[in-house]
Amino acid sequence: MKIFLRSIAVFVIVAGIAFYAISKNASRKSAAPGLIFIENSWPEALKQASVKHKYIFVDAYATWCGPCKMMRSTTFKDKRVIEFFNKNFINAALDMEKGQGPQLAQAWQLQAYPTLYVFDEQGKPVLYAVGYIDANELLKFGQAALKKKN
């Protein structure tokens, strides 16, 4: 009888773990994809831009920046922004106070956060904007940058 009860207990535990793993995996697959960013790696962004022949969109931010957080939670979650920027750009999010960030902030002469940049595939600046912008303005910004490509 003890073996039977232990077997049932083990079965229930294993079944519970399996159910949990399946439900987590299913929820990940059903979640809408977001704006795909290369996080804190300017060299990787340059490499991918060169290989894919795309401009680089950079979100230059600081972790304490309120408008940066607001853009992440609103503008960057807009379906039109996600579709447009994932299709047309290599997107990079760079914390300007960590790793390479301070050197890049100095080289790019950043004055405030967020600063949104578009660079060509060689890393030359094409266009930039400072401060929070909504989805409509970000789409206009991206379209203006692409017009300079042709």
WOURTA-V972450 format. One record per residue. RES is the residue in three letters. OMEGA is omega in radians with two decimals (999 if undefined). Layout:
RES | OMEGA
RES | OMEGA
//
This chain:
MET | 3.14
LYS | -3.14
ILE | 3.12
PHE | 3.13
LEU | 3.10
ARG | 3.12
SER | 3.11
ILE | 3.14
ALA | 3.13
VAL | 3.12
PHE | -3.13
VAL | 3.13
ILE | -3.13
VAL | 3.12
ALA | 3.11
GLY | 3.12
ILE | 3.14
ALA | 3.13
PHE | 3.13
TYR | -3.12
ALA | 3.14
ILE | -3.12
SER | 3.10
LYS | 3.14
ASN | 3.13
ALA | -3.13
SER | 3.09
ARG | -3.12
LYS | -3.09
SER | -3.14
ALA | 3.12
ALA | 3.11
PRO | -3.14
GLY | 3.07
LEU | -3.08
ILE | 3.13
PHE | 2.84
ILE | -3.05
GLU | 2.97
ASN | 3.07
SER | 3.09
TRP | 3.12
PRO | 3.12
GLU | 3.10
ALA | 3.11
LEU | -3.14
LYS | -3.12
GLN | 3.12
ALA | 3.14
SER | -3.13
VAL | -3.04
LYS | -3.14
HIS | 3.13
LYS | 2.97
TYR | 3.12
ILE | 3.01
PHE | -3.11
VAL | 2.94
ASP | 3.11
ALA | -2.99
TYR | 2.97
ALA | -3.05
THR | -3.11
TRP | -2.99
CYS | 3.13
GLY | 3.11
PRO | 3.08
CYS | 3.12
LYS | -3.14
MET | 3.10
MET | 3.12
ARG | -3.06
SER | -3.12
THR | -3.04
THR | -3.07
PHE | 3.10
LYS | 3.11
ASP | -3.08
LYS | 3.14
ARG | 3.11
VAL | -3.13
ILE | -3.10
GLU | -3.08
PHE | -3.06
PHE | 3.09
ASN | -3.14
LYS | -2.94
ASN | -3.03
PHE | 2.81
ILE | -3.06
ASN | 3.12
ALA | 3.04
ALA | -3.05
LEU | 3.02
ASP | -3.01
MET | 3.11
GLU | -3.13
LYS | 3.04
GLY | 3.14
GLN | -3.05
GLY | -3.12
PRO | 3.12
GLN | 3.12
LEU | 3.12
ALA | 3.12
GLN | -3.13
ALA | -3.12
TRP | 3.12
GLN | 3.13
LEU | -3.14
GLN | -3.07
ALA | 3.12
TYR | -0.14
PRO | 2.93
THR | -3.13
LEU | -3.10
TYR | 2.86
VAL | 3.11
PHE | 3.03
ASP | -3.05
GLU | 3.04
GLN | 3.13
GLY | 3.09
LYS | -3.12
PRO | 3.12
VAL | -3.04
LEU | 3.05
TYR | 3.08
ALA | -3.13
VAL | 3.07
GLY | 3.13
TYR | 2.97
ILE | -3.12
ASP | -3.06
ALA | -3.13
ASN | 3.14
GLU | 3.12
LEU | 3.08
LEU | 3.09
LYS | 3.11
PHE | -3.14
GLY | 3.13
GLN | 3.11
ALA | 3.12
ALA | -3.13
LEU | 3.10
LYS | 3.14
LYS | -3.13
LYS | -3.06
ASN | 999
//
